[in-house]
Each structure stands twice: as structure tokens, then as C-alpha cells.
């Protein structure tokens, strides 16, 4: 057992201006540099060291403002302890909630991440990973990004649907989500439902649409071209659904509910409906998707399909680190279960509203 450092003045105390190293800390504490390294890096085997000794090491490191050399650690283990995270836009509510889960898990594991927003530009989706590899990241997490090919590093995609060798996709169970959303409207009495389809640039768009159409067929809900619109803008603001909702209204179609592609589009759609004198949900019910942080605080609060975005980020980070460490193998797809959150934006259809179409196309 190492001897406890004597109380009071310690002749081994580092002098002012003296560089602090594992060796100087070891001399001060009368401990080996290896013991100090185990404690400061919380390395495997640290539990074999008495708690009192660990506390002394941490107190001394704080006293002399010692921090382990990241570069020395990286060279020793041939690791950078960093990953790359790519998102469409840093301001996107979906991406920020997923990244919060990624960050929380990585912090616990002693990893750092570098992030970049590619704004859905194919050339940046190809170039940014190469720039991050030049900075020695050990793997990638892509969020709501359509990949065309695999990279040479372990890769996890949140909301990825393409089967690519070496890529693990963390995805929401879109079939279950479609059932929850449409059955909710169906059970309220809605049969004339308008649909907002996501643009091809969004990785969830095609799979979600296929699942919605399958569930609509099972429920015998008629899907007509007049009640369908595709979101073309590549933005993460309510404008995403504002224009398409105006387009649906201008067609003069008869619908009592709208199933938006996501919460941001739903918020824009509600504003367009209100501008035309239509009340939500009394005249038109609206269902969103994602359950972003603002969904519960919008007026009316938004009925939506909750994706556990924080959990999805944490799962993606856990899988990536396990793949980097060679600790486990994973299937191509890791499913995440959705949840229906019922709030104020949906209610049974208003019979009087169906007889009076004066507001459509106003």
C-alpha cells in the first residue's frame, strides 16, 4: 500500500511555475504515475484502488490544475476519442433533440464530437465526412441524412432507411406510427383527411408515405390527389407547411383533418388555416409528427406522434461506440417505438363545418 502523504508542508510540492506532470503529482502524493493515470482516466481496474487514494489524487489534480494530456492519451491508445455528427441544419428542432441524446451519452464515455450541417447538399454530404476523417474522428452519426454509400469508418444513421454495408440504421417504426396517427383520426370520426408528404430530401419521407398509404387502405380511408400535397421547401421553419396548406385550401377540397409530415409543417399549416378563417380543431383537426419541444406549447397544443428523439440519439451513440470498440455486432436496422400524444389540435369533425364550405379557397 502506498504511504499517505504527510500533513502540513510537503517538500515534494510542485514549485510555482513548475510544469505539472504525472511524475510531479506522483512525487507529491507518494504514488506511482500509473496509479494516478488510472484514477484520472477512470480506467478499467480503478475500482481496485482504495477510495481514499482516489480522493487524494482528484484533490491534488484540482489543487494544481492538472489535466491529463489528450494528445498523449490519443497517441498511446491510437484513438482520438472523437466522432463526427452530420445534420441537415444545426437549428433544426429534430436534429438538436437527437444531438442532445448523442452528447449526453458521449460525455459519459469520455468522447467528444465534431458536427457540421450539410444543408442537404449532396456534395457536402460527401465532402464533410472526408474533412472529419482528416481530423481523426473514429466514426460517424448521420441525422436525417440520405446516404448513397458507406464510409470507411463505423457509421450509424438516425432515420436512415437504405441498406448499406457497414451502416446501422436507427429508425422509428413507421408502420406503427402511421397506425397510431390514422386510427386516432378515424376513431374521432374523420374520413376526409388531407396528407402532407415529405420531400425526397428527407430520409423518412418515402417509408412514412408507404406506411400511411397501407394503413389508409386497411381503414378504407380514401386518399385523393386533391387532398395530398408534397413539401418542396428545404427549410426547418413553419413556412414548410404554410404554403402547402394554402395550396390545399385553394383547391377547394373537402377535408376535416390534416396529417402533417412533421410538427414544424403542422404549425405552419395551422397558421394558414387560421388565415382563412378556419379554426383548429373545431373546423379542421391537425396531427403533427416528432413531438418537438415547442409542440406542447403551441396554441393549440399539438397532437402528434412522439419520436423519442433524445433516446434515439443516445442509442445511436451507444451503438457507434460499441462498434468502434468491437464489442458487439448489430443488425442493419434498430427499431424505435413511437407514441401517440393527444393534445388540443384534434377533435371529432364538426357536422356543420361539412355543410358550409365558404371558407375554402377564401
Buried (B, 14 or more C-beta within 10 A) or exposed (E): EBEEBEEEEEEEBBEEEEEBBBEBBBBBBBBEBEBBBBBBEEEEEBEEBEEEBBEBBEEBBEEBEBEEEEEEBBEEEEBBBBBBBBBBBEEBBBBBBBBBBBBEBBEEEEBEBBBBBBEBBEEBBBEBBEEBBEEEBBBBBBBBBBBEEEBEBBBBBBBBBEEBEEBBBBBBBBBBBBBBBBBBBBEBEBBBBBBBBBBEBBBBBBBBBEBBBBBBEEBEBEBEEEBBBBBEBBBBBBBBBBBBBBEBBEBEBBBBBBBBBBBBBBBBBBBBBEEBEBBBBEBBBBBBBBBBEBBEEBEBBBBBBBBBBBBBBBBBBBBBBBBBEEEEEBEBEBBBEBEBBEBBBBBEBBEEBEEEEEBBEE
